[in-house]
Structures are given as C-alpha cells and as structure tokens.
Amino acid sequence: MVHVVSSPSAESARPRPSVAVVGAGAAGALVAVQLCEGAARRRIPLDLILVDPAPEAGRGTAYATEVPEHRLNVPVGGMSCYPDDPGHFRRWLCRHGDPTVTAADFASRYRFGSYLADTLGRAIITAHGTVSVRRLRTRATGCADAAGGRLELKLADGGTVTADSVVLATGPAAGRSGWAPAQLVASDRFVPRPWTPGALDAVGESDDVLLVGTGLTAVDLALVLDRPGRTVHAVSRGGLLPQPHAVAPLPAVPPPPGLAALPFHRLRRELTRHFAATRRAHGDWRPALDGLRPEIARLWQGLTDDERAEFLGRDATPWNVHRHRMAPSTAETIARARAARRLRVHAGRVASAAPREDGGLTVSLADGRALRVAWVVDCTGPGLRADAGGDPLWSGLLSDGLAAPGPLGIGVSTDGGRLLDAQGRPERPLFTLGAPRRGELWETTAIPEIRQQAKEIAEAVLAPLTSAPRSVRRRPTDQFGLPLSTHAAAAASFRCGLARVITVRAKAAESFARATELDPGFALGHAALALLGHECGADVDVARELADAQRSVRERGDERERSFVDVVTRRIREHEAHAGDGTSDGDTALVDHLGRFPADAFALGIAVPTIAFSGVADLDGTLALGLVERTASAYEGHWFHTSLLSFVRQEQGRIEEAGELARAALAAQPASGHAVHALAHVHYESGEHRAGRDWLDGWIGGQGRGAVHRAHFSWHVALHELALDDSAAVRRRWFAQLAPGQVNGVRALVDSGSLLWRARMSRNWTGRVPVDGVLDAVARDLVERPSTAFTALHSAVALAAAGDLPALRRLRTHAAGADPVQREVVVPLCSALEAVLEEEWATAVRELRGLLPSLRRVGGSAAQREVVEETLLYALVEAGHSDKARHLLEQRLDRRASPLDRRRLAGLSL
C-alpha cells in the first residue's frame, strides 16, 4: 500500500484511498479512465490497482483479435469512451492514420482495442502525480470483507489486494456447453472456448467445421475459417444469422409514448405495429429499433419475471438477430461464402456425435440429418448466470451472500451498479457493470451502455473521497482580479495564456495546455483551449477540451466560470450548426455574461470583433461598442480595454479619437496587438499611407515578431502600398509575407487571396495572379461550404481571382441554402463575380452597386469589405461608365488621400 506522508502539522499519516478494478478489458479500461480523470480533476490522491492476466489493458477477448475482417458491430460514432463526447473515437482514428473515417463506418475490433489502450494510457499520464496505477497480471479468485469496511481480493498467484472499493469488470461469463452430448464433450475435436489463444491452431486447411450457434461469435469464426476447399456448417435452433446494419443508416425513429405502462402482450403488439409503420414510412425497420434502444432498460424493468421468461422463450432469438447486427462489409463477405456453399446454415439441434475412423465426427441433428465434420466449435455465446463457466470469483460471492442473483438468475442484483447482498442491501463498496447487470437491464453489454455505467460507478466511488477544505483558502486570480478555481502553478500558466490572448501574441494555447496539465480539473483552461482551437485554429481537440471543461466546471467551478464555459459551449455548437443571421443564443449568453462579470477580459476579447476572435454577430456595430463602453469602469483605463475602445471608435468613423486611444494603449503596452490593429486602420482611413506603412513595417519586425495573425498586419502594410500605387512593393510583400507557406488556412483566404484580387482590380498585378496556391492551402470545404458570410465573401473573391467559375457557382448554391446573410449578400456577390469573369459588365455593375448598402452585414472591417467597392470600380471602367467611376473615385478621395485613386481619376480624364 502506498502512503502519502502529511506535513508535520497534520494530525496523523493517512493512507491514500485505493480502488481495485478486476478485469482490464473494455469495461475495466473505461472505469479506469473515468477514475483517473475524475480523481485528477478533483485532486483526489488515489491508488488504482488493475487485476487482469491479459498482456495489454483495454483489449479483453473481444478486441484482441488481429483478424482485419473482424469489425465492430456498432458504428464508429457509437464507440467513444466518453458518453459526453461521442466523436472521440472518430477523431482518434483520424489522428491515427484514417483521416477519412466517418461516424457511420465500422472499424476493426483490433483498432478499437488500440484506442481503448491509448485512451487509458493518456488518462494515466493526465493523472500522474495524483493517481498511482498498478497492473497485476493475475486473476482474482475471491473477494471477502476486510477490516475497516474494506475488501480483500484473493489472487490466483497466491497474493491478496486490500482496497477501499472494488469494481468487478469481468465481462460476459463463460458459457457452459450444456447443449453438447457427452460423447462430443469428451472428444478432442470439440472446441468449447474458441477465443482461447491457440484453440483453432490444430484445424487443418481442408477440415470441415461445425459451428454450434449462428450469432456474432459464429460469424466471426466463419470469417476466420472461410477458405476454398473447406465447408463451414453453422447450426442453431432458428438457423438465423444476425441482420446487417444499413449501408446508409437512417435517423432513429422514437417509439410511441406510454409503452412502459402496457402489459406485455400489448407491448409486443404495439412494438410490432411501430416496426411495421416505420418500415412502410422509411423502407427500413432499423430506425424503429434504434429509437427504442434508450427505452429498453426501462421496458425490461417494467416486466414481471413471468413476462421476462416469456420474452426469453419466445422473443429473445428474433430480438438478438435484429438488435445485434453485422457490419455491412461483414454481411457481404458472409453472403458470398453462403452463395459459394462454403458456409451452410442449418436450423436444428445437436442430438448426438460419434467419432469416425478418420478422426472426424458425425454429428446428428434432432431431425435426423447428419453432418460429417472434422471439428465442432461452441459458438453459443456467454452464459446468463454470473457464475456460469465456474468462475470462482462470482461463485464465491454468490455462495457467501456478498452478491445475489439477478432476475431469473441472470447476472447479479445491483443498486445502480453497487452489488446487493443476499439480504438485498448495498452494504459494501463493491460494484459491477456490463454483462453482470444483464438480468436487471437486459441492454447492458454494448459500449454506449458500459461507458455510461463506468462514469456513474467512478462518480459513486469518488464521491465519498471528495471533501470540502478544512479552511477557506484564498484562490489565485487572473490579472484582472477574478478568482480562478485551481492552484497557484496552474493559475500562473493561465495568466500567461491570457496575457498572450489580450496582446494577440503567439503560444497562448501552449500556456493554457500547461495549466490543464498541472490541473486536469481546471475548467477555464480547457474552455480556453477549446475556444482557441475553434476560432483561432490552435492544434487542439476542440470537442475533447470542451467536454473536459463542462465536466470540470460541474465538479469545481464558481458562477463566473460556469457562465464562461456555457458561453464557449454555445459559440462552438452554434458555429458547428451554422447559426444564422442576427444575434445568436451564444451572443446573448456572452452579453449577459459580461453584464454580470465585466472584468472578464477573455470574454470581452471574444465579444469585440477585432483581430483575434469573430466577436458578436453585430449587424450595425452598436452592440460591440455598447459592450466596450459598459465595461469601462471595470478596467479603469487599462491598456487592453483602451485598445478595444480604439478599434470600435475607428469603426464608428471617429478616426482622430481612435488614434489617440491606440497611442495611449501602446504607450502602456507596446506589444498590444489590438491597439496596433486599431492604429493600422486609423492610418489607412486617414490616408497616412507612407507613415502607416513605415510604422507598421517596423512594428512587425520588432514588437510584432511574437504576434499571431502577423499575416493580417502584413496585409495592412500591403494596403498602404496599394494605395501608394507601388506595384513592385505589393509583389514583394506578397511573396515575402503573404504567400502560402507563410500563411495557411482561413487567414490565407481572407488576407492573401483578397490582396491578390485587389491588386488585380487596381491593375497593380498584371497577368495571372498566383491564387491557386492560396486555395490549396485552405480546406476545400471551407472554400465552397463556408459557415459564415465573412468567410464566404472571401471565398468568392479568391475563386474569382482563380477564374474558377464552376466552384464559384457551387459556392453560390451553398450560400443560397445557408443563413440569411449568405443568401442575401453572398449569393448576389457570387453572381456579380461570375459576371466579371464572363465580362458581362452591365450585370456586374448592377449586382455590385446593389450590394454596397447591405455589405456591412457580413462582418469584418470596412477596409476588408472594400474589396467589393474595388471590384465595382473596375467593372465601371470596363463597362465604359467613366462618369460613375469618376464620381466613386472622388467620393473615395474625399474620405482619404490615395495616390492610386488619383492616378485612376487622372486616367479617366484622358
């Protein structure tokens, strides 16, 4: 037993709590993951002992097979280790060599075993320093009470383990071959446990084999044994193989209400009608069964023992055939084997078996048919009793009264996973999950059920160990005085990350990641990582970090932290759902959060659409301005708040005031990216192009070396160079700082692509612009199916620069079915740009002029949206509308000086 020695002032040395998990297959691994991560989040010192003879944790029998044809019988989207993060397994596959996998695919079972082992390994690493983990490569053969309310496990190697809690994750019980005649059981050609290593090694290349049972075990063995020259027979009473999953599954159809209140005969009738109606409506019965799945345990528990027995005798076989299905690829392989007569399926019952002179067996069925085979393999599946197969651990628990049989003797009785003793009391910290709970739940052997049970058991085990601190200690704070629910070291890393966020500097994600490494239960650290991954492209698993933030803030978070995690959650989920026009639910939550916690600088930075985050969906600019003004008193002139105020002032057209504010912020913090960004806009809108170019170029090479979004600052310098009509400088700038390689992703689309189009429209770039590399640096989905109108505008511009009419039309089709801003602004923009490419100038002018009044709705800055006005000016000149082009140029020159516009105006007068 590992002990932690208290400080000298402690009352006495206290042993660390300990938990033993018996079984390290899928169920045991999932419990261990939840215990490690839960203890780490709560900062509960814990000794965890995994008892299992297998060489690798996580695989068990089911996922140790290396046969590539052995597929999961649940799609990838249903196999995550985490009930609150259903995409975790798919993302793991994407990161481990299968980037195109979808949630509807069926992965190999071996790959899933690797995923379980890797997830457990990562959980152990995350909990290092809080949780110690030991693997004992042996079996548990008994369990008894020990002193102090603890439990003692007896081990097959003669040792013992004493623990505060024990979780029995033993998986399905071994089956008994009660169906097999005595002469068959006595034969050395009978294989009672086919998954025992080496059990089928003696089967010859041309030996015919009889599989007794036609469920998923038989299917797996048929795949292994199938080959030319061999016949594989499979027999069961019904002679029914599992149904296949649909190649293109339909959404689940929920069952009719009120089923739980019906007597069994009516329940059966109503479900039969429901399946028939679903098949008529959708052409498939599967959605009805999938929709019923969440209700199965409740329906089963509502049956009497007599009704359950009736179900087992009458309905269990057709239920299992339809409920536990084959992967489509597996079903196709099995169908080919049957068509070639290499696999023959029989309905019947084994009556007798007799040895033959050649060493094989003649197996007679009850109807008189005889099958001549070399081997017989028991594929009837696990036993229903917990002690089936003679497991000494479960046999001892039942005989000693520490466990009680479940309904109809199936499995054991529990109270939410905690074993009930022979008197029906949950007296001991003894838990189980998965197959042993089948008698009380029926649906309990698949990963979606087991992972939820693992989470609940981990919470039950850890709950008594979570105690309030003896004295209230002052929590560390961020740099704006807001408390942080973590310890000092993690808080220091969080402050470093926040400082980088508010100055718009690099490596903020690394600081937040360090904070969560130091404290895995630090909700704000996880939320910050999720947000940076979602909005800024940081290399993090957004869904995982978001799930960790939600879980952690429930366990340890104050009101402000819970509100912040809720804001981040809403923003990410609404973006994934392609939220539409106007102020969204996430924006409302963010505004409300800032109303209650105005000093939350991270939240304020998210809300104001400057350079780092997309901001609130603010159609007229007043919302962001109002947020900045209302939070002023919480910052007392702090340079960060002054930087944001400077940006919104220049958006209002209050250029002189914006410049003063930006310079004041930079005097206090020269690295403030928000202030630099605001001042870059001030210089541009003021027509101070030479001064703006030189100052910003110098900052990029100095204080700006550590900035993120350096490409956007370079884009601002290039705007000055365009306005100065310096085409050579624009080209140099593009190749040195804005070409693909220096810039990738959405930044390449927004900055690099738009600059090329503007240079072409102003005739500062002759010949074909090198935009193909820009498009190659951006995911194609982002270009042709963007989720925001702002991105869609820049996609349209880049595609126009590439002259890609088909892609531009695909983007228009996408925008027509997207949110209102895309429909009302991006669709006509695409049409206008198509007209430009086809040199239909009258159409281009009409569409572009009509766009200008509503262009602000796409978001971004006036300088970014100006690309549309540049295109209009080009189209006016090409259309021969010199007067209208002159009028537009004069308006622009009234706003700000521009050598480029003066040159273009002079050209119109010639």
N, C-alpha and C positions, 0 to 999 in steps of 0.2 A: 504494500500500500504506500503510495506517495503522499507525503505530508507537506504542508506549507507552514513554515515557522513564522509565527506572528512577531511583530515588533516587541521590544522589551516591555512596552506598556500594555500589551494585550493581556487579557485575563488568563488565558491558557492557550496552548497549542491546539488547534482544531484540525481534524483530518479533513481532507478535501472530499466532497461528495463523490460517489462513484456510481456508474451505471454499467451494467453488463448487458450486451446485446448478443443473444445466442442466434447465430446464423448471419452470414455476411453476404448472402445473395442479394437480390433486388430489394426485398423488404428490409433486410438488415442494413443495407447501404443507405436506403432512404431515411431510415430512422437515425443512423449515424450522422448523415448530412444535416438533418434538422437539429440534432443535439449539438453538434459542433457549432453551427452557425448561430443557433439560439443562445447557447452559453456565451459565445463570443460577443454577440450583440448586448447581452445583459451583463457581461463581465462577471460571469459566474465561474469560478475555478472548478474544474471537473476532471475526474479520471474516467475515461471511457475504455472499456475492455470489449473487444470483438472476439467472439469464440466461434471458430469455424475451421474445419480442416482444409478447406479449399486453398489453392496456392495464391489466388487473387481475389480480393474483395470485390463484390459487385456483380459477379457473373452468375454464381449459383449453377444449377443444372441447365436452366433454360437458355442462358446467354453465354455458355462456354463453348457451344458448338461452333466450329470453324467452317462448316459447310456453307458456302455463299448462298445456296438456294434456300437456306433456312431463313425465312423472312418473319418479321414481326407480324402478328395478326391484328395489330392496331396501327393506324396511320401515324406518321411522324408527329403530326400535330397533337396527338393524344398521349405522347410518351414522355413529356417533360418530367423532370424530377420534382418540379415545383408546381403546386396547384395554382399559385398566383402568377405564374409566368409560363403560359402554355407554349410559347415559341422557343423555349430554352434549348430543347434537343435539336430543333431545326437549325438554330443559329450555331450550335456546336458542330453539326455536320458541315455547315457552310464554311466554318473556320478550319475544318479538318479534312479538306480535300473534296468536298461535294458542294460547290457553290450554287448549283442549280436546283438543289433539292427543294421540294415543296412540302407543305403540311399534309398533302394528300398522298404522298409517296409512302412506300413500305421499305424500311431499311432492313439490313440484315441483322439477325439477332446478335451476332458477334460484335457488330458495330455498336449496338445498344449496350452490350456489356462493357465495351471500352468507354462509352460515355458515362455509365454509372461509376466505373472505377476512377475516371478522371474527375468527375464531379465530387466524389468523396475525397479524392486526394486534395483538390483545391479547397474543400471545406476544412480539411485538417490543417492545411497551411494557413488559411484565414484565421483559424482558432489557435494557432501556435502561441504559446505563452499563457493561454487561458485554459485550454483543454489539452490534457495529455492522452494519447491514444496508444493502446497496446493491442497487438494481434496475437491470439493464442491459437496455434494450428492444431486443434484437437476438437473433440465433440463434448458437449455437455450431456451427461448421462443421468443426472438427477438434480433436484432442487429442493431445499429444505429451509425451514426457519433458522435464523441465527440470532445472536444476542442483539439487543437494541433495535428490534424491529427490522433488521436487515435480512438478507437472503444469502444462502450459500449454495453455489453450484458445484456439483461433483463432476469431474472431468474424466474422460476416457484414459488419459495418461496417468491417472492416479492423483493429480493435483486438485486443488479447490480454489474457488474465487468467491470472495465475500463482497457484496455490493449493496448499496442503499436501495437500488432499483434494478429490476431485471426485465428485459424485453425479449420475448420469445418470437423471433422472426424466422421460424423454422421452415416456412414454405409449406406446400402441399404434403400431406402424409403419403408415405409409400403405400401402394396398393397391395392387396392380398390376392393371390391367384385362386380365389375360392371357386371360380368357374371351371378350373382346369381339372380333368380327370387324373386319378392318382398315377396312372402309367405315364401320362405326359409330364407331370411334375417330377417324376423320377428320371426322366430322360435327360441325357446330357445334350440333346438337341433342342431343349426348351430354354428360352432366354426370358427370365422373369422380370429383369430390370434392364431394359435396353440402353439406358443412358449411363450405366456404369462404364467407366473407361475400359475399352477393350472388349466389351460384351459381344460385339459382332465381328471381331477380328477373324474368327475361325470360319465364317461363312465363305464358301468357295465362289469363284467367279461365275459358275453356271448353276449354283444351287438355287432351287426354287424355295420360296419362303412364304409362310403363312403369318399374317399379322392378325391378331385377335383384337378387334376394336377398329372402328373406322373414323375416329376423331382426329384431332390435330396431331396427336402423337403418331398415329398411323400414317398420316400424310407426310410428316417429317421423315419417317423411316422409309416410306415409299420413294421419296426423293433421293435418299442415300442409296437405296438398294437397286433402283431402276437402272437397267443396262440391257443391251441386246443379249439374247440367249438365256435370259432368266425370266421366270414368271413370278410375280409377287401377287399373292392372294390376300384379300382382306375380308374379314367376316365380322359381322355384328348382328344383333337381333333385327335391327331395322335395315341394315345394309345401306345406310345413308352416310355419305361424306358431308363434311361441312360445306355450307354455301360459300360462294366467293363474295368478297367485297365488290362494290361497284367500281368500275374504272373511273367514272366521273361522278363521285357521290353527290347526292342532293342534300340540301339542308334538312335537319331533323324536323319532324312534324310532331308537336306536343300532343299527348293523349287527351281524350275528353276529360273534363273535370269530374270529380266525385267518385273516381274508381275505388278509392280506399274504403269507401263505405259500403260497397256492394258485397253480397255473399259470393262465394267462389264460382258457382255455376253462372251467375250473371256477369261476374268479372270476366270469365273466359269468353262469354258471348259478346260482351262489349268490345273486348280487345280484338276478337275475330272480325267484327264489323269495322273497327278502326283500321286494321291492316288492309282489309278489302277496299275500304274507301280511299285510303292513301294510294293503293296500287292503281285504282281507277283514275285518281286525280293526277298522279305523278308518274305512273308507269312503273313503279317500284315499291315493294313493301318495306325496304330497308329504312327509309326515313321514319316510318312509324315505330319500328323497334328502337332506333337510335333516340327518338324523342321520349320513349318510355324509360330509357336507362336511368335517369335521375330519380325515378319513382320506384324502381324495382325493390329496393330495401324496404321502403315503407309499405308497399303492397305485400311483400313476403311476411313482414312482421304483423300485418293485419289478418293473416290466415290462422286458422286453428291447426293443431297438429294433424287432425284428420284430413283437413284440406291440403296441408303440405304433403302428407303422404299420398293423397290422390294425385297431386301435381307430379310427384316423383315417379309414380307408377304409370301415369298416362301422358304427361306433357313434357317430362324432362328431356327425352331424346329429341323431339322436334324443336324444343327450345334451344338446346345446345347446338343443334345443326344450324340454326338460323342466327343465334346470338354470337357464337364463336366461329368467325368466318376465316376463310383463307385469303391471303393477299392475291390480287388478280394474276400476278405472274405465276404464283404457285398453282393456282387453279388451272391456268393454261397448260403448265407442264404436266399436271395430273391428267388433264383431259387428253393430252397427246399420248401419254402412257396407256390410258384405257383404250383409246382408239386403236393403238398398235397391239392391244391384247397383252401387253407386258404387265399391266395391272388389271386384276379381275376382282370385282367387289361382289360379295355374296351376302344375302340375308339368311341368317341361321344361327344355330347354337352348337358349339363343340360338344359332342356326346362322348367320344372315345378317341384314343390314339393307340396305334400299335407300331412297334418297330419293324423295319424291313431289313432284308438281308444286306442291302447296300448301305445300311447305316441310317437311312432316312426314316420318315414316319408316314404312316397312312392315318390321316385324321378324318374321322367320320362325323358328319353333322347330324343333327337330330332328325332331319327329313330323309336320311339315308344316303345322301351324297357323300362321296369320299374324295379327299384331296391328297395327292401324293406330293410331299414336300420334304426338303432336307432339314428345315428349321421351322420352329414355331416361336413367335415373339409376342409377349404380352404387351399389348398397347391399350389396355382397358383404362389406363389413367390412374390418378391417385385415389386412395380410399377416402371415404367420407368421415370416418371416425378419426379423432385426433391421434389415437394410439394405433391406428392401422399400420400394419407392417412391423409391429413390435417395437416401436421407438421407446427405449427405456425412460427417456425424459418425460414424455407425456404419459406413459403408463404409470410411472411413479407418482406424478402429480395427481392423476385421477384416483389411484388407489389410496393415496394418503389424504385425500379430501381437500387438497390445495386447489384443485380445479374440478369443475363439474361438467358433464356432457351438455352440449347444446341441444336445441330442439331435435327430436327424432334421433338423438345420439350423434348428430352431425357436429363435428368440431367441439368447441367448448363454449360455455356461457361467460359473457363479459358484461361489464358496465362501461360502455364506451371504450372498450379495449382493455379495461382493467379486469383481470380474472376474478370471477366469483367462485368462492369455495363451495364445499358440499352443502353448506347451510344457506347458500345464496348471498353471501356477504363479500364485498370488496375489501377484505381486511389487509391485504398485503400489497406492497409496491411491485406487483407482478403484472406485466402487460403482454398482450399479443396483438397481432394484426395479420391481415391477409387471409389465407386459406383456413386457419383455425376458427375464424369467425363466420364461416360459411353457413352454419346452421342458423345463426340469428340474422344474417344479412343476405344470404344467397349470392348476391353480386358483390364479390369481395376479392377476387383473385387477379384482377387486371390492374395495371399501373395507375390509371386515373383514380381508382378507389384506394389502392395501397398508399399512394403518396399523400392523400388527404388524411388517412389514418396515421401515417408516420408523423405528420405535422401535429395532429391532435395529441398523440402519445408524447412527443417531445415537449409540448406545452404542459401536459399533465406532470411529466417528470420534473421539469424545471420550475414549475410554479412554486412549490414549497421552498425552493432554494433561493428565490428572489425575495430579498428582504429590503425594507427601507433603510437608509443610512441612519446610524445612531445619532448623528448630529447633522444639522443642515449646513453644508459647506457652500461657500460662495462659488458659483460656477464661473468658469472663464468667459470672457466676452469677445466679440469681434471688435474691430477698430472704431465702431460707432456706438459701442456700449451695450449691444444686445447680447443677452446671455446665450451660451452655447451648451447644449446637453452632451458634454463629453469631458474628457480630461485635458490637462494643460498641454500635453505634447500634441494631441490631435488638433486642439484649438489653434495652436501656433501654426500648424500646416494649413489649416483652413484660412486663417488670417492672411497667410502668404498667398493662397489661391485667390482670395477676394481682392487683395491688393492688385494682383495681376489682372483680374477681370475689370476693375474700375479704371485702371490705367490703360486698358486694352493692350496688355503685354502677353507674351508667349508663356507657355508652360504652366498655365493655371490648372489644367486638368491633372498634371503631374502632382501638383501640391494637394489638390483635393483627393487624388488617389492615395497619396501618402497618409492623409488624415484618416481615410477609411481603413487603410492597412493597420494603422495604430489603434483604431477603434472601429471594428466592423459594425457596431451598432449606432454609428453616428449618422443620423438621418440626413442632416443638411449636407454632409459630404457626398453621400450617394445622390441626393437630389441635384446638387451642383454638377456632378459628373453626367447625370442623365441629361441635364439641360445643355451642357456644352457639347455632348455628343449629338444631340438632336438639332440644335440651332447653329453650332459652330463647327461641326464635322470632326470633333475630337474622337480619337480612336478608342471608344469605349463601347461596351454592350449596353445600349440605352435601356432596353427592356429589363435587363437584369438589375441595373443600378436603380431604375425606377421602382421595381419590386422590392429591392432591399430598402430603399428609402421609405416606402409605405409600411413595410413590416417593422422597421426600426422605429419610426415615429410613433407607431401604436404602442410599442413597448416602452419607449423612453423619448419623450418629446413634449415640449411645452406648447402652449396655444399658438405662439408665433411660428414655431417650427412645423406644427401640423398644418397651419394655414399655408405656409410656403410650399410644403410638399404637395398639398392639394392644388395649388396654382400650377406647379410644374407638371403634375399629372394631367390636369385639364388641357394645358397647352399642347403637350405631346400627343394626347389622344385625339384632340380636335384636329391637329395637323395631319395625323395619320388618317383621320376620317374625311379629310379635305373639307374643313369647315368653310362656310360661305361668306357672303358679304356682311358687313356691319360688325358691331361689337359682339364678340362671341361670349359664350358662357365662361371661357377661360379668361377673357379680358375683364369681364365683370368681377370674377373672383380676384384678379390681380388688383383692380382698382379698389375693391373692398379691403383687400389685404393692406394696401398702402394707406388707406384711411385709418386703419387700426394700428399699423406699425410703420409710420412714415420714415423712421430711421433705418429701415431695411434697405440698405444701399444696393444689394444684389437685386432685389425686386424692382427698385426704381430703375436700375440699369436695364432690366428686361423690358420695362414698360415704355421707355423712351426710344424710338426707332432712330438710333444714330448710326453707329458702325458695327457694334458687336452683336446686337440682337434685333429681331424683326419688330419688336415693340407691339403696342396695342393696335388693333385694326381701326385706325383713326382716319376717318374719311375727310375731315376738314381741318385737322391739326389742333383743334381746341382741347381734345382730351389729354394728349401728351403735355401740352402747355399747362393745363389745369393741374395735372399731377405734379409737375415740377414746381409750380407756384405754391400749391397747397402744402408741399413737404418742406418748404424753405426753412421754416422755424426749427425743424429738427436737425438742420445741418449748420446753422449759424455761419453761413458764408464759406463753408468747406469747399475746397477747390473742386471736388468731384461734383457737387451739386451746381457750382458755378459753371462748370464745363457743360453740363446738360442744359442749363438755362441759356447759355450762349448758343447752343445748337438750335433750340426752339425759337430763340429770338431771330436768328438769321432766316429760319423758315417763315417767320412772320413778315420778313422784309425789313426788320429793324436792324439793318446791317451795321450801322455805327455802334449801337449799343452792344450787339453781338461781339464785335471786335474787341471792345473794351473788356467785356466779361471774359472772353477767351484769353486775352493777355494777362488778366489778373489771375486766372486759374493757372496759367503756365508759369507765372512768377512764383507761385507757391509749389507747383509740381511740374517741372519741365517735361516729365515723361507722360503727362496726361494725354492719352490718345484722343479722348472725346474733345478736349479743348483744341488740340491740333486739327482735328477734323472740322470743328466749327470754324476755326480761323482759315482753313483752306477754302471753305465755302465763302467766307467773308471776302477774301482776296479775289476770288473768281467773280462774285456778284458785284464787287466794287470796280472791276476792270483793272485791278492792280496785278497784271499778269507777270511782269518781269520780277517785281518784288515777291509776289507769291511763289513763283517758280523757284527763285533762288533760296528763299527762306525754307520752303518745304523740302527742297532737294537737300539742303544742309541738315535739316532735322532727320530725314530718312537715313542719312549717312552717320548721324551722331546718336542722339537720344532714341531715335526710331529703330535702331538696329535690333532691339529686343521686342519690337511691336508685332502683334498679329495683324493680319489684314494689311501688310505692307504694300501689297499689290494695289489696294484701293488708294492709298496715299500716292503711289506712283501714278495711278490713273488721274488723280487730281493734278499732278505736275504735268502730265501729258495734255490735260485740258488747257492749261495755261499755254503750252507750246503750240497747240492747235490754234488757240485764239491769237497767238503771236504770228500765225501763218508760217511756222517754222517746220516744214515737212520733214527735213532731214533729222531734226531733233525728235520728232514724233516717232520716226522709224527706229532711231537708236534706242529711244526709251522702250518701245515695244519689245524689241529683241532682247534688250538687257534685263528688263524687269517685269515684263508682262506676257512674254511668250510662254507656251506650255512647257512645263518643266520647272519654271519659276512659280507658275500659278496653275492650280488644278481645281476641279470640282466647280461648284456654283460660282466661286469667285472668278474663275476663268470666263464663265459665261457672262457675268454681269459687268466685269471690268474689261477683260481683254477683248472679248467679242464685240462689245459696244464701241470700244475705241476704234477698232478696225472699220466698223461701219461709218462712224462719224468722220474718220479720216477720208474714207472714200466719198462720202456725201459732200465734204468740203473740198474735194479734189486735192487733198494733201497726200493721197496714196493712189498712184496710178497703177494700172494693171490689176491682176487678181490678188486679192488680199489673202494672207495665209491663215484663213479661219478654220480650215479643215482640222488642223492640229488642236484648235480650241475645242471643237466639237468632240474630237477623240478623247479629250481629257475630262469629258463630262459623261456621266451615265446617260445612256440613250433615253431611259425612262424620264429622267429629269428634263431632257430637252423636249421630248414630244408629249409627255404627260405630266407637266409640272403641277404642283399642288397649290401654288399661289399665283396671283395675277402678276406680281412683280417679277417672279422668275419667268413666267410665260412671256411677258413683254420682251425680256432679254433673249429668250429662246427664239422668238420670232425674228428679232434683229440679227442674231447670229446665223440663223438659217437663211435669211435674205442675203447676208454677206457671202454665204457659201453658194448662193444661187440654187438651193435645193427646194424646188417647187413642190415635189411630192411630200417631203417632210413638213413643209410649211402648211400644206393642206391637211396633213394628219394632225398637226398641232391645232389648226382651226377646228377640226372635227372634235378633238378633245375639249377645247375651250367651250364649244357650243353645249357640251353636256356637263360643264363644271359649274363653279359658283357664279353668282350674278355678275361680279366684276369681270371675270374672264368672258362671260357671254356677251356683255355689253361693251367691253373695251378691247379685249384681246381678239375677239372674232373679227371686228372691222379692221383692226390693225393688221391682222394676217391678210385680209382681203386687199388692203391698201398696199402691203409689201408685195403681194403677188402681182398687183397691177404695175408696181415699179419694175419688177423683174421682167414682166411681159411688155414693158414700155407703153402701157395704156395710161398715159399721163393724166388725162381728164378724170378718169376713175380714181387714180391715186390721189390727186389733189382733193377731190370731193370727200373721199373717205378720211384723209388725214386732217382736213380742216374740221370735219365733224367730230373728230376725236379730241381735239385740244381742250374743250371745256370740261370733259369728264376724265382727263388723263390722270389727275391727282389721285383718283380712287385706287390706282394700282399700288400706291405707297412709294417709298423711296424719296429721294430729294429732287428738288427742281432741276438741279444740274444733271441728274440721271435721266429724268423724264425728257430732257431737252433733246434727246436723240430723235424723238418723233418730230419735233419742230425742224431739226436739221434735215430730216427726210422730206418734209413738206417744202422747205426752201429749195432743195434740189429738184423736186418734182415741179414746182412752179417755174423754175428756169427752163427745165426740159420741155414743159408744156407751152413755153413761149409767153407766159403770163408775167412779163417784165414789171408791169406796174404793181401787181400784187406782191411780187418778190421784193421790189424796192420798198414798198410800204412795210413789209415784215422786217426787212433789214434796218430800216430807220427806227422802228419800234425797239429793236434789239439794241441799237446803238444809243438810244435814249436811256436804256437801262444800264448799260455799261460800255466802256470802251473796248474795241476789239479790232486790231489790225486786219484780221481775217475778214470780218464783216465789212470793213472799209474797202478792202480790195474787191470783195464781191459786189459791193454797191457801185464802185467805180467801173467795174466790168459791165454792169447793166447800162451805164450811161454812154458806152461806146457805140 
